[in-house]
């Protein structure tokens, strides 16, 4: 890939180099005027053509000033090319007018040629060098033919011509390399700036609060999460001791002995507790980074790890538990068929059988954490599903005095859902309602209702007429292993919500005015799936 030329390089750096070249040109013109218009010129030798020399000096100075004034506005390549033409023409005329100073003038032009080649592409840079070499040759022939004698040997003119070509080549290559390096540095700088902005955005949007505190306790930086966790800090308090005295005390303790108190803190009323962590920004510096971890998020992460570990463990343990349970259940059923078993022992066998069923249910619930099977949505007519569910449930689960009713609109309520998983979710909700949703000494009254809400979205409610659920308990209903019963595992509602989420549905608890409880499933309709 070719290196970028001057037009592609960073404009500010190239224009600065052009500015320095125009200043040097003014210096050259001023020195030429000094030689021709002051007594100092006598030390340089008598001019061959004084009038020509003075005219060239004045014209060159005027052109240098004009090029300096327009160098900041015009095109860089055009300015460099025009300046090179002026330099070479003025140098050739001045060398003819001042033969004793011709070597010095030719030497000064060497810098102009190199600088012009630095600012121009290689083709134009070598063209400037060739033009300067041709000007030297032309001035040599002019002196030889006009005065019948050359003031310097031909070898000197040839050496200057070779020097112009060599310097132009080297400076062109150097210019291309420097311009490519500057362009690369500019791109890298832009990338670093963008990366810094991204890092700042990430830190600002992190859920973990981050503070940068110096040795005097002043807060230098704080992300959005930290400002929310500090509460009053948003009012402009930059001193950590004023914003969060307890946190400042923990930081001081950590700085003094390197140990941090592992107990959570509540930095502001009505805000969750945080667990502070500290780290030095630099090994020898006094600035410290303070990380404020929300304890609720830490608990959720620990809970997720626990569930993942339990899922892997339960998968390997399933056969070890279920096989003995199946053997015990089968043996119990065979014993119950024996006519030699007394009635008192039959009662014990019944207890054994019931407990094996309970143990098998617990294993099934735990295995549900490990399975996490992908949902296979299909078209389900919700009203018909509710009616069939109630009939199947009554057949397989004797209700005795309990009541389980279904209600649905006259029309159809179409949904896209995994029928088997929806069956599992509704079974859990109905079972919980029959067990816990009853008034003491009264039969349970459970209803399943399918309908479309005001937006046309399908909804399924499972309600009971029991004592209701306290608010403190309702907040933890869907947490795994949370139960108010000594016989439950606390996994039923958790698995039910997970299955709903796998089907793009939601499961929520809705308090019922006047007593009772309602668990509401909001399902995706046919239109929602089609437009997703």
C-alpha positions as CSV (number, residue, x, y, z in Angstrom):
1,X,0.0,0.0,0.0
2,X,1.6,3.3,-1.0
3,X,2.4,5.8,1.6
4,X,0.1,8.9,1.7
5,X,1.5,12.0,0.0
6,X,1.5,15.5,1.4
7,X,-2.2,16.1,0.5
8,X,-3.2,13.1,2.6
9,X,-1.0,13.9,5.6
10,X,-2.3,15.8,8.6
11,X,-2.8,19.4,7.3
12,X,-1.7,21.2,10.4
13,X,1.7,19.6,10.6
14,X,2.4,20.1,6.8
15,X,1.3,23.7,7.0
16,X,3.6,24.3,9.9
17,X,6.5,23.0,7.8
18,X,5.5,25.3,4.9
19,X,5.4,28.2,7.4
20,X,9.0,27.5,8.5
21,X,10.1,27.3,4.8
22,X,8.5,30.7,4.1
23,X,10.4,32.2,7.1
24,X,13.7,30.7,5.8
25,X,13.0,32.3,2.4
26,X,12.5,35.7,3.9
27,X,15.9,35.2,5.7
28,X,17.6,34.3,2.4
29,X,16.1,37.4,0.7
30,X,17.1,39.6,3.6
31,X,20.7,38.3,3.5
32,X,20.8,39.0,-0.3
33,X,19.6,42.5,0.3
34,X,22.2,43.0,3.1
35,X,25.0,42.0,0.6
36,X,23.8,44.3,-2.1
37,X,22.6,47.3,-0.1
38,X,25.1,47.6,2.7
39,X,28.9,48.0,3.2
40,X,29.0,44.4,4.2
41,X,28.7,43.5,0.5
42,X,32.2,44.7,-0.1
43,X,33.5,41.8,1.9
44,X,31.7,39.4,-0.6
45,X,33.4,40.7,-3.7
46,X,32.3,43.1,-6.4
47,X,29.1,42.2,-8.2
48,X,29.2,41.5,-11.9
49,X,25.9,43.2,-12.5
50,X,25.0,45.4,-9.5
51,X,21.7,46.7,-10.9
52,X,20.5,43.1,-11.7
53,X,21.5,42.0,-8.3
54,X,19.6,44.8,-6.5
55,X,16.5,44.2,-8.6
56,X,16.6,40.5,-7.9
57,X,17.1,41.0,-4.2
58,X,14.2,43.4,-3.9
59,X,11.9,41.3,-6.1
60,X,12.9,38.1,-4.1
61,X,12.2,39.8,-0.8
62,X,8.8,41.0,-2.0
63,X,7.9,37.6,-3.3
64,X,9.1,36.0,-0.1
65,X,6.8,38.3,2.0
66,X,3.9,37.6,-0.3
67,X,4.4,33.8,-0.1
68,X,4.7,34.1,3.7
69,X,1.4,36.1,3.9
70,X,-0.5,33.6,1.6
71,X,1.1,30.5,3.0
72,X,-1.6,30.0,5.6
73,X,-4.5,30.2,3.2
74,X,-3.5,28.7,-0.1
75,X,-3.1,25.1,-1.1
76,X,0.0,23.6,0.4
77,X,1.2,21.9,-2.8
78,X,0.7,25.0,-4.9
79,X,2.5,27.2,-2.4
80,X,5.4,24.9,-2.2
81,X,5.7,24.6,-6.0
82,X,5.5,28.4,-6.6
83,X,8.0,29.0,-3.8
84,X,10.5,26.5,-5.4
85,X,10.2,28.2,-8.8
86,X,10.8,31.6,-7.2
87,X,13.8,30.3,-5.2
88,X,15.5,28.7,-8.2
89,X,14.9,31.7,-10.5
90,X,16.2,34.2,-7.8
91,X,19.2,32.0,-7.0
92,X,20.2,31.7,-10.7
93,X,20.0,35.4,-11.3
94,X,21.7,36.2,-8.0
95,X,24.6,33.8,-8.8
96,X,25.1,35.5,-12.2
97,X,25.0,38.9,-10.6
98,X,27.3,37.9,-7.7
99,X,29.8,35.4,-9.1
100,X,32.0,35.5,-6.0
101,X,29.1,34.4,-3.8
102,X,27.7,31.8,-6.3
103,X,28.8,28.8,-4.3
104,X,27.1,30.1,-1.1
105,X,23.9,30.9,-3.0
106,X,23.9,27.5,-4.5
107,X,24.4,26.0,-1.1
108,X,21.5,27.9,0.4
109,X,19.2,26.8,-2.4
110,X,20.0,23.2,-1.5
111,X,17.8,23.6,1.6
112,X,15.0,25.1,-0.5
113,X,15.1,22.2,-2.9
114,X,15.1,19.7,-0.1
115,X,12.2,21.4,1.8
116,X,10.1,21.7,-1.4
117,X,10.7,18.0,-2.2
118,X,9.7,17.2,1.4
119,X,6.3,18.9,0.9
120,X,5.7,17.6,-2.6
121,X,5.1,14.1,-4.1
122,X,8.2,12.4,-5.4
123,X,7.5,13.3,-9.1
124,X,7.2,17.0,-8.3
125,X,10.1,17.0,-5.8
126,X,12.5,15.5,-8.4
127,X,11.1,18.0,-10.9
128,X,12.1,20.9,-8.6
129,X,15.6,19.3,-8.2
130,X,15.9,19.0,-12.0
131,X,14.8,22.6,-12.4
132,X,17.4,23.7,-10.0
133,X,20.1,21.7,-11.8
134,X,19.0,23.1,-15.1
135,X,19.1,26.6,-13.7
136,X,22.7,26.0,-12.6
137,X,23.6,24.7,-16.0
138,X,21.9,27.6,-17.7
139,X,23.7,30.2,-15.5
140,X,27.0,28.5,-16.3
141,X,26.4,28.7,-20.0
142,X,25.2,32.3,-19.7
143,X,28.4,33.2,-17.9
144,X,30.5,31.3,-20.4
145,X,28.8,32.7,-23.5
146,X,28.1,36.2,-22.2
147,X,31.4,37.0,-20.5
148,X,33.5,34.5,-22.4
149,X,34.7,33.0,-19.2
150,X,33.1,30.9,-16.4
151,X,33.6,32.0,-12.8
152,X,33.6,28.5,-11.5
153,X,34.5,25.1,-12.9
154,X,32.0,22.9,-14.6
155,X,32.6,20.1,-12.0
156,X,31.2,22.4,-9.2
157,X,28.0,22.9,-11.1
158,X,27.7,19.2,-11.8
159,X,28.3,18.4,-8.1
160,X,25.6,20.8,-7.0
161,X,23.2,19.3,-9.6
162,X,23.8,15.8,-8.2
163,X,23.4,17.1,-4.7
164,X,20.0,18.7,-5.6
165,X,18.8,15.3,-7.0
166,X,20.1,13.3,-4.1
167,X,18.7,15.7,-1.4
168,X,15.4,15.9,-3.2
169,X,15.2,12.1,-3.3
170,X,16.1,11.6,0.3
171,X,13.8,14.4,1.6
172,X,10.9,13.1,-0.5
173,X,11.2,9.6,0.9
174,X,11.7,11.1,4.4
175,X,8.6,13.3,3.9
176,X,6.5,10.4,2.8
177,X,7.6,8.3,5.8
178,X,7.0,11.2,8.3
179,X,3.6,12.0,6.8
180,X,2.6,8.3,6.9
181,X,3.8,8.2,10.5
182,X,1.9,11.3,11.4
183,X,-1.2,10.0,9.7
184,X,-0.8,6.7,11.6
185,X,-0.3,8.6,14.8
186,X,-3.4,10.6,14.2
187,X,-5.4,7.5,13.5
188,X,-4.0,5.8,16.6
189,X,-4.7,9.0,18.6
190,X,-8.3,8.9,17.4
191,X,-8.6,5.3,18.2
192,X,-7.2,5.9,21.7
193,X,-9.5,8.8,22.2
194,X,-12.5,6.7,21.1
195,X,-11.4,3.9,23.3
196,X,-11.0,6.2,26.2
197,X,-14.6,7.5,25.6
198,X,-15.8,3.9,25.4
199,X,-14.0,3.0,28.6
200,X,-15.5,6.1,30.3
201,X,-19.0,5.2,29.1
202,X,-18.5,1.6,30.3
203,X,-17.4,2.7,33.7
204,X,-20.2,5.3,33.9
205,X,-22.8,2.7,33.0
206,X,-21.4,-0.1,35.2
207,X,-23.8,-1.4,37.8
208,X,-20.9,-1.5,40.2
209,X,-20.3,1.9,41.8
210,X,-16.7,3.2,41.2
211,X,-15.1,6.1,43.0
212,X,-11.6,7.6,42.6
213,X,-10.5,9.1,45.9
214,X,-7.2,10.9,46.5
215,X,-5.1,10.9,49.7
216,X,-7.0,13.8,51.2
217,X,-10.3,12.1,50.8
218,X,-11.6,14.2,47.9
219,X,-13.7,12.4,45.3
220,X,-12.1,12.9,41.9
221,X,-14.3,10.7,39.8
222,X,-17.6,8.8,40.4
223,X,-19.8,6.9,38.0
224,X,-23.6,7.0,37.9
225,X,-24.0,3.9,40.0
226,X,-21.8,5.3,42.8
227,X,-23.7,8.6,42.8
228,X,-27.0,6.7,43.2
229,X,-25.5,4.5,46.0
230,X,-24.1,7.6,47.9
231,X,-27.5,9.3,47.7
232,X,-26.6,12.8,48.9
233,X,-23.4,12.9,46.8
234,X,-25.4,14.1,43.9
235,X,-25.9,17.4,45.7
236,X,-22.2,18.3,45.0
237,X,-20.3,16.9,48.0
238,X,-16.8,16.2,46.8
239,X,-15.5,15.2,50.2
240,X,-15.9,11.5,50.9
241,X,-16.1,12.2,54.7
242,X,-19.2,14.4,54.1
243,X,-20.7,12.3,51.4
244,X,-20.3,8.9,53.2
245,X,-18.7,9.0,56.7
246,X,-18.9,5.2,57.1
247,X,-17.2,4.6,53.8
248,X,-14.5,7.2,54.6
249,X,-13.8,5.3,57.8
250,X,-13.5,2.0,56.0
251,X,-11.1,3.6,53.5
252,X,-9.0,5.0,56.2
253,X,-8.9,1.6,58.0
254,X,-7.8,-0.1,54.7
255,X,-5.1,2.5,54.1
256,X,-3.7,2.1,57.6
257,X,-3.5,-1.7,58.0
258,X,-4.5,-3.1,54.5
259,X,-7.6,-4.9,55.9
260,X,-11.1,-4.0,54.8
261,X,-14.2,-4.8,56.8
262,X,-16.3,-7.3,54.9
263,X,-19.6,-6.2,56.4
264,X,-22.0,-4.5,54.0
265,X,-22.9,-0.8,54.4
266,X,-26.1,1.2,53.8
267,X,-24.8,4.6,52.6
268,X,-28.1,6.3,52.3
269,X,-31.7,5.6,53.6
270,X,-34.0,3.6,51.3
271,X,-31.1,2.4,49.3
272,X,-29.7,-1.2,49.0
273,X,-26.6,-2.1,51.0
274,X,-23.2,-2.1,49.3
275,X,-20.1,-4.1,49.9
276,X,-17.0,-1.8,49.5
277,X,-13.8,-3.0,47.9
278,X,-10.6,-0.9,47.7
279,X,-7.5,-0.9,45.4
280,X,-4.7,1.5,44.8
281,X,-4.7,3.2,41.4
282,X,-0.9,3.2,41.3
283,X,1.5,1.1,43.4
284,X,3.1,4.0,45.0
285,X,0.3,6.6,44.7
286,X,-2.2,7.8,47.3
287,X,-5.2,7.6,45.0
288,X,-7.5,4.7,45.7
289,X,-10.3,3.1,43.7
290,X,-13.4,2.3,45.7
291,X,-15.8,-0.3,44.2
292,X,-19.3,-0.4,45.7
293,X,-20.9,-3.8,45.0
294,X,-24.7,-3.9,45.4
295,X,-25.3,-6.8,47.8
296,X,-28.5,-7.8,46.0
297,X,-26.6,-8.2,42.8
298,X,-23.9,-10.2,44.6
299,X,-26.6,-12.4,46.1
300,X,-28.1,-13.0,42.7
301,X,-24.8,-13.9,41.2
302,X,-24.1,-16.3,44.1
303,X,-27.6,-17.7,43.6
304,X,-27.0,-18.3,39.9
305,X,-23.7,-20.0,40.6
306,X,-25.5,-22.2,43.3
307,X,-28.2,-23.1,40.9
308,X,-25.8,-23.9,38.1
309,X,-23.7,-26.1,40.5
310,X,-26.9,-27.8,41.8
311,X,-28.1,-28.4,38.3
312,X,-24.9,-30.2,37.3
313,X,-24.8,-32.1,40.6
314,X,-28.5,-33.1,40.3
315,X,-28.0,-34.5,36.8
316,X,-25.4,-37.0,38.0
317,X,-27.3,-37.8,41.2
318,X,-30.7,-38.3,39.6
319,X,-30.3,-42.0,38.8
320,X,-28.7,-42.7,42.2
321,X,-31.8,-41.4,43.9
322,X,-34.6,-42.3,41.5
323,X,-33.7,-46.0,41.1
324,X,-33.9,-46.8,44.9
325,X,-37.1,-44.7,45.1
326,X,-38.6,-46.7,42.3
327,X,-37.7,-50.0,43.9
328,X,-39.1,-48.9,47.3
329,X,-42.4,-47.7,45.6
330,X,-42.7,-50.9,43.7
331,X,-42.0,-53.1,46.8
332,X,-44.6,-51.1,48.8
333,X,-47.3,-51.6,46.2
334,X,-46.6,-55.4,46.2
335,X,-46.8,-55.5,49.9
336,X,-50.1,-53.7,49.9
337,X,-51.5,-56.5,47.7
338,X,-50.6,-59.1,50.3
339,X,-53.6,-60.3,52.4
340,X,-51.3,-61.2,55.3
341,X,-50.5,-57.5,56.2
342,X,-52.4,-56.2,59.2
343,X,-54.4,-53.0,58.8
344,X,-52.0,-51.1,61.1
345,X,-49.0,-52.1,58.9
346,X,-51.0,-51.1,55.8
347,X,-51.2,-47.6,57.2
348,X,-47.4,-47.7,57.5
349,X,-47.1,-48.9,53.9
350,X,-49.3,-46.1,52.8
351,X,-47.1,-43.6,54.5
352,X,-44.0,-45.1,52.9
353,X,-45.6,-44.9,49.4
354,X,-46.7,-41.3,49.9
355,X,-43.2,-40.3,51.0
356,X,-41.6,-42.0,48.0
357,X,-44.0,-40.0,45.8
358,X,-43.0,-36.9,47.7
359,X,-39.3,-37.7,47.3
360,X,-39.7,-38.4,43.6
361,X,-41.5,-35.0,43.2
362,X,-38.5,-33.3,44.9
363,X,-36.1,-35.0,42.6
364,X,-38.2,-33.9,39.6
365,X,-38.2,-30.3,40.8
366,X,-34.4,-30.3,41.3
367,X,-33.9,-31.9,37.9
368,X,-36.0,-29.1,36.3
369,X,-33.1,-26.8,37.1
370,X,-30.7,-28.9,35.1
371,X,-32.9,-29.6,32.1
372,X,-33.7,-26.1,30.8
373,X,-35.1,-27.6,27.6
374,X,-35.6,-25.2,24.8
375,X,-39.2,-24.2,24.2
376,X,-41.0,-25.5,21.1
377,X,-43.8,-23.0,20.5
378,X,-46.9,-24.1,18.7
379,X,-50.3,-22.7,18.1
380,X,-52.6,-23.2,21.1
381,X,-56.2,-22.1,21.5
382,X,-56.1,-20.9,25.2
383,X,-59.8,-21.3,26.0
384,X,-59.8,-24.9,24.8
385,X,-56.5,-25.6,26.6
386,X,-58.0,-24.4,29.9
387,X,-61.1,-26.6,29.6
388,X,-59.0,-29.7,28.8
389,X,-56.5,-28.9,31.5
390,X,-59.3,-28.9,34.2
391,X,-60.8,-32.1,32.9
392,X,-57.4,-33.9,32.9
393,X,-56.5,-32.5,36.3
394,X,-59.8,-33.7,37.9
395,X,-59.2,-37.2,36.4
396,X,-55.7,-37.6,37.6
397,X,-55.9,-35.7,40.9
398,X,-59.0,-36.4,43.1
399,X,-60.2,-33.1,44.4
400,X,-62.6,-34.4,47.2
401,X,-64.4,-31.3,48.4
402,X,-62.1,-28.8,46.6
403,X,-63.3,-26.9,43.6
404,X,-61.4,-26.3,40.3
405,X,-63.2,-24.3,37.7
406,X,-62.3,-22.9,34.2
407,X,-63.7,-19.9,32.5
408,X,-62.9,-18.5,29.0
409,X,-64.5,-16.1,26.5
410,X,-66.9,-17.2,23.9
411,X,-64.4,-16.5,21.1
412,X,-60.9,-17.9,20.7
413,X,-57.7,-16.7,22.3
414,X,-54.8,-17.8,20.2
415,X,-51.2,-18.1,21.6
416,X,-47.8,-19.4,20.5
417,X,-46.4,-21.4,23.3
418,X,-44.9,-24.8,24.2
419,X,-48.0,-26.7,25.2
420,X,-46.1,-29.2,27.4
421,X,-44.3,-26.4,29.3
422,X,-47.5,-24.4,29.7
423,X,-49.1,-27.5,31.1
424,X,-46.3,-27.8,33.6
425,X,-46.6,-24.2,34.7
426,X,-50.3,-24.3,35.2
427,X,-50.0,-27.6,37.1
428,X,-47.6,-26.0,39.6
429,X,-49.9,-22.9,40.1
430,X,-53.0,-25.0,40.5
431,X,-51.3,-27.4,43.0
432,X,-50.0,-24.5,45.1
433,X,-53.5,-22.9,45.0
434,X,-55.1,-26.1,46.2
435,X,-52.6,-26.6,49.0
436,X,-52.0,-23.1,50.3
437,X,-55.0,-21.1,48.9
438,X,-57.7,-22.3,51.3
439,X,-59.2,-20.9,54.4
440,X,-58.7,-23.1,57.5
441,X,-61.3,-25.8,57.6
442,X,-62.8,-24.9,54.3
443,X,-62.4,-26.5,50.8
444,X,-60.2,-24.7,48.3
445,X,-61.8,-22.7,45.5
446,X,-59.5,-22.4,42.5
447,X,-60.3,-20.8,39.2
448,X,-58.4,-20.8,35.9
449,X,-59.5,-18.0,33.6
450,X,-58.3,-17.3,30.0
451,X,-59.0,-14.0,28.3
452,X,-57.5,-11.2,26.2
453,X,-56.6,-7.9,28.0
454,X,-57.4,-4.4,26.8
455,X,-54.5,-4.5,24.3
456,X,-55.6,-7.9,22.8
457,X,-52.8,-9.8,24.5
458,X,-53.7,-13.3,25.8
459,X,-53.7,-13.7,29.6
460,X,-54.2,-16.7,31.9
461,X,-55.0,-16.2,35.6
462,X,-54.9,-18.9,38.3
463,X,-56.8,-17.5,41.4
464,X,-57.8,-18.8,44.8
465,X,-60.1,-17.6,47.6
466,X,-57.6,-18.3,50.4
467,X,-56.0,-16.0,53.0
468,X,-53.8,-14.3,50.5
469,X,-50.0,-13.8,50.6
470,X,-48.3,-11.2,52.8
471,X,-46.4,-8.5,51.0
472,X,-43.1,-9.6,52.6
473,X,-43.6,-13.1,51.4
474,X,-44.8,-12.0,47.9
475,X,-41.5,-10.2,47.3
476,X,-39.6,-13.5,47.5
477,X,-42.1,-15.9,45.9
478,X,-40.1,-16.5,42.8
479,X,-36.7,-17.0,44.5
480,X,-35.4,-20.5,44.3
481,X,-35.5,-22.6,47.5
482,X,-37.8,-20.0,49.2
483,X,-40.8,-21.7,50.9
484,X,-43.1,-21.1,53.8
485,X,-43.9,-24.8,54.0
486,X,-41.9,-27.5,55.8
487,X,-42.7,-29.9,53.0
488,X,-41.9,-27.9,49.8
489,X,-38.6,-27.4,48.0
490,X,-39.2,-23.7,47.0
491,X,-38.5,-24.6,43.4
492,X,-41.9,-24.8,41.9
493,X,-42.6,-21.1,41.2
494,X,-39.0,-20.4,40.3
495,X,-39.1,-23.2,37.6
496,X,-42.6,-22.0,36.5
497,X,-41.3,-18.4,35.9
498,X,-38.2,-19.8,34.0
499,X,-40.4,-21.8,31.7
500,X,-42.6,-18.7,31.1
501,X,-39.5,-16.6,30.2
502,X,-38.4,-19.4,27.8
503,X,-41.7,-18.9,26.0
504,X,-41.5,-15.1,25.9
505,X,-44.2,-15.0,28.5
506,X,-44.2,-13.5,32.1
507,X,-45.5,-14.8,35.4
508,X,-46.4,-12.4,38.2
509,X,-48.2,-12.4,41.4
510,X,-51.2,-10.1,41.6
511,X,-52.9,-9.4,44.9
512,X,-56.6,-9.8,45.0
513,X,-58.7,-7.2,46.9
514,X,-60.8,-8.8,49.6
515,X,-58.5,-11.9,50.0
516,X,-57.1,-14.6,47.8
517,X,-54.2,-14.6,45.4
518,X,-53.8,-14.5,41.6
519,X,-50.9,-15.7,39.5
520,X,-51.1,-14.1,36.1
521,X,-49.4,-15.4,32.9
522,X,-49.1,-13.0,30.1
523,X,-48.5,-14.9,26.9
524,X,-47.3,-13.9,23.4
525,X,-50.1,-13.9,20.8
526,X,-49.9,-15.0,17.2
527,X,-49.4,-11.5,16.0
528,X,-46.6,-10.8,18.6
529,X,-44.6,-13.9,17.4
530,X,-45.1,-13.0,13.7
531,X,-43.7,-9.5,14.1
532,X,-40.9,-10.4,16.5
